Amino acid sequence: MTSPFTIAIDGPAGAGKGTLARRLADHYRLNLLDTGLTYRAVAHALLQVGLPLDNVSAAETAARQVDLAKLDRAVLSAHAVGEAASKVAVFPTVRRILVEKQRDFARTPPGAVLDGRDIGTVVCPDADIKLYVTASAEVRARRRLAEIESIGGTANFAEILADIVRRDERDMGRADSPLKPAADAHLLDTSEMAIEAAFLAAMAVVDDVLARRNKA
């Protein structure tokens, strides 16, 4: 791979795109960025100092200060941070600031796997590979419940499902960079697919593109 190689992975929460992104980045030795963490970092910064989530100016300042090398998944994965992130993510100015940071990351050799909501459509529309990973809301809710229970937590399935549906509506309905598959994205429905099968399917797409590139 002589020039930076970019794999864009989009899809709703809980579809498995994060795990798939990590597997692909590791397999192809590419940098990895969960772009959702950048919005969570902005929200976390506001929550830390008690500023309201609708304070656009403060959110812009926090976005400029986000360091992609210091995104702490353990801290930023908290449910409250995720809820807050989907609220600051609707601000176009915040999105523009973070998108520029994400594009710089994608341009860094040897390339990157980026996962999020608008990678193939907005952040990296010229990505070498675009994948749209999805699954039914019910399947995603069951996965989230299993994840919570696996670490000793408890949760209500109906509440998780309602939360996922709300997030989907918010992500798909926003005016700026709504969640949707790019026209040339490869669709991967993981509703009845284990991660290993999803990984093999995605790898087949990447290998095909690399093989054609090497022949050119």
Wavefront OBJ file of the C-alpha trace (Angstrom):
o trace
v 0.000 0.000 0.000
v 2.004 2.980 -1.253
v -0.649 5.675 -0.715
v -2.890 5.853 2.367
v -5.603 3.194 2.109
v -8.944 4.075 3.669
v -11.729 1.770 4.804
v -14.928 3.610 5.781
v -17.407 1.751 7.980
v -20.811 3.259 8.742
v -23.912 2.005 10.445
v -26.201 2.370 13.457
v -25.200 1.733 17.065
v -24.794 -1.915 18.004
v -24.528 -3.321 14.475
v -20.990 -4.575 15.109
v -19.075 -2.000 13.091
v -16.667 -1.199 15.944
v -15.561 -4.791 16.394
v -15.325 -5.217 12.625
v -13.247 -2.038 12.314
v -10.792 -3.264 14.954
v -10.423 -6.653 13.233
v -9.818 -5.083 9.813
v -7.359 -2.491 11.140
v -5.383 -5.214 12.886
v -5.432 -7.561 9.872
v -4.366 -4.943 7.316
v -2.088 -3.038 9.736
v -3.969 0.239 9.363
v -4.610 3.004 11.884
v -7.991 2.859 13.616
v -10.430 5.607 14.568
v -13.852 5.248 16.130
v -15.151 8.669 15.094
v -18.012 8.380 17.575
v -15.440 8.800 20.344
v -14.555 12.260 19.006
v -18.157 13.430 19.575
v -18.198 11.670 22.929
v -15.005 13.548 23.869
v -16.732 16.862 23.161
v -19.769 15.864 25.234
v -17.563 14.565 28.053
v -15.662 17.857 28.159
v -18.936 19.781 28.577
v -20.261 17.376 31.211
v -17.005 17.615 33.178
v -17.368 21.368 33.695
v -21.160 21.384 33.980
v -21.847 23.307 30.801
v -25.200 22.787 29.018
v -25.103 20.530 25.984
v -26.784 23.195 23.849
v -23.911 25.662 24.395
v -22.629 25.707 20.807
v -19.658 27.980 21.514
v -18.393 25.741 24.340
v -18.922 22.644 22.171
v -16.883 24.233 19.350
v -14.050 25.033 21.768
v -14.111 21.474 23.125
v -14.092 20.076 19.565
v -10.970 22.088 18.667
v -9.237 20.697 21.755
v -10.012 17.035 21.031
v -6.774 15.041 20.709
v -7.377 11.922 18.615
v -4.346 10.257 20.207
v -5.826 10.552 23.692
v -9.374 9.247 23.286
v -10.054 7.096 26.361
v -12.592 4.462 25.325
v -13.138 3.300 28.909
v -14.212 6.785 30.016
v -16.028 7.786 26.843
v -18.060 4.573 26.540
v -20.321 5.515 29.463
v -24.001 5.509 28.512
v -24.557 9.086 29.710
v -21.685 10.298 27.546
v -23.169 8.542 24.523
v -26.543 10.176 25.087
v -24.882 13.579 25.435
v -22.737 12.992 22.340
v -25.747 12.518 20.082
v -26.952 15.961 21.203
v -23.728 17.885 20.502
v -23.288 15.972 17.222
v -26.200 17.864 15.682
v -24.227 21.148 15.616
v -22.862 21.701 12.065
v -19.866 23.740 13.289
v -18.843 21.015 15.741
v -19.146 18.413 12.988
v -16.987 20.471 10.618
v -14.210 20.838 13.199
v -14.177 17.118 14.000
v -14.509 16.032 10.360
v -11.306 17.921 9.502
v -9.488 16.109 12.315
v -10.888 12.793 11.073
v -9.788 13.493 7.492
v -6.272 14.342 8.652
v -6.218 11.028 10.501
v -7.332 9.139 7.371
v -4.584 10.780 5.297
v -1.836 9.628 7.671
v 0.175 6.680 6.213
v -0.312 3.787 5.895
v -4.027 4.615 5.959
v -6.890 3.936 8.305
v -10.114 2.208 9.143
v -12.667 4.755 10.338
v -16.039 3.792 11.734
v -18.961 6.083 12.413
v -22.167 7.428 10.923
v -21.018 9.566 7.979
v -17.589 8.275 6.972
v -18.433 7.061 3.468
v -20.816 9.928 2.745
v -19.070 12.963 4.278
v -15.726 12.336 5.993
v -14.070 10.122 3.369
v -16.306 10.070 0.262
v -13.308 8.848 -1.771
v -12.501 5.953 0.581
v -11.067 2.864 -1.113
v -13.661 0.673 0.626
v -17.066 1.663 2.014
v -19.013 -0.718 4.216
v -22.442 -0.093 5.721
v -22.957 -2.462 8.630
v -26.472 -2.838 9.975
v -28.719 -5.157 11.995
v -32.304 -5.031 13.222
v -32.991 -2.823 16.236
v -34.109 -5.878 18.245
v -30.873 -7.755 17.547
v -28.809 -4.706 18.462
v -30.754 -4.299 21.710
v -30.183 -7.964 22.617
v -26.459 -7.563 21.961
v -26.291 -4.463 24.140
v -28.149 -6.237 26.953
v -25.780 -9.233 26.733
v -22.807 -6.865 26.801
v -24.077 -5.149 29.956
v -24.856 -8.462 31.672
v -21.443 -9.883 30.723
v -19.764 -7.294 32.948
v -22.172 -7.872 35.829
v -24.603 -5.076 35.072
v -28.379 -5.152 34.749
v -30.620 -3.442 32.227
v -34.113 -3.552 30.785
v -34.448 -4.844 27.220
v -37.427 -2.618 26.391
v -35.574 0.485 27.583
v -32.462 -0.414 25.583
v -34.573 -1.030 22.474
v -36.391 2.295 22.883
v -33.044 4.062 23.321
v -31.648 2.472 20.145
v -34.744 3.436 18.149
v -34.476 7.032 19.448
v -30.792 7.218 18.509
v -31.494 5.823 15.043
v -34.207 8.404 14.462
v -31.939 11.206 15.676
v -28.961 10.046 13.600
v -30.972 9.389 10.443
v -33.168 12.466 10.763
v -30.593 15.187 11.389
v -30.201 17.771 8.636
v -26.400 17.732 8.662
v -24.644 14.465 7.721
v -27.507 12.050 8.429
v -26.794 8.360 8.885
v -27.298 6.619 5.536
v -25.308 4.240 3.335
v -23.133 5.776 0.645
v -24.385 5.010 -2.872
v -21.338 2.788 -3.503
v -21.181 1.137 -0.069
v -21.165 -2.625 0.392
v -24.113 -3.521 2.650
v -23.462 -5.995 5.453
v -26.467 -7.074 7.546
v -25.176 -8.776 10.688
v -28.600 -9.588 12.173
v -27.963 -13.314 11.768
v -24.210 -13.176 11.392
v -21.474 -13.834 13.955
v -18.530 -11.428 14.007
v -16.242 -13.992 12.371
v -18.600 -14.348 9.402
v -18.927 -10.563 9.128
v -15.146 -10.200 9.241
v -14.636 -12.787 6.489
v -17.290 -11.085 4.317
v -15.652 -7.683 4.782
v -12.185 -9.113 4.184
v -13.360 -10.603 0.873
v -14.441 -7.117 -0.254
v -11.123 -5.543 0.761
v -9.022 -8.304 -0.791
v -10.926 -7.989 -4.052
v -10.209 -4.249 -4.250
v -6.547 -4.768 -3.361
v -6.174 -7.507 -5.974
v -7.660 -5.284 -8.692
v -5.462 -2.384 -7.609
v -2.326 -4.544 -7.791
v -3.225 -5.643 -11.344
v -3.716 -2.065 -12.532
l 1 2 3 4 5 6 7 8 9 10 11 12 13 14 15 16 17 18 19 20 21 22 23 24 25 26 27 28 29 30 31 32 33 34 35 36 37 38 39 40 41 42 43 44 45 46 47 48 49 50 51 52 53 54 55 56 57 58 59 60 61 62 63 64 65 66 67 68 69 70 71 72 73 74 75 76 77 78 79 80 81 82 83 84 85 86 87 88 89 90 91 92 93 94 95 96 97 98 99 100 101 102 103 104 105 106 107 108 109 110 111 112 113 114 115 116 117 118 119 120 121 122 123 124 125 126 127 128 129 130 131 132 133 134 135 136 137 138 139 140 141 142 143 144 145 146 147 148 149 150 151 152 153 154 155 156 157 158 159 160 161 162 163 164 165 166 167 168 169 170 171 172 173 174 175 176 177 178 179 180 181 182 183 184 185 186 187 188 189 190 191 192 193 194 195 196 197 198 199 200 201 202 203 204 205 206 207 208 209 210 211 212 213 214 215 216
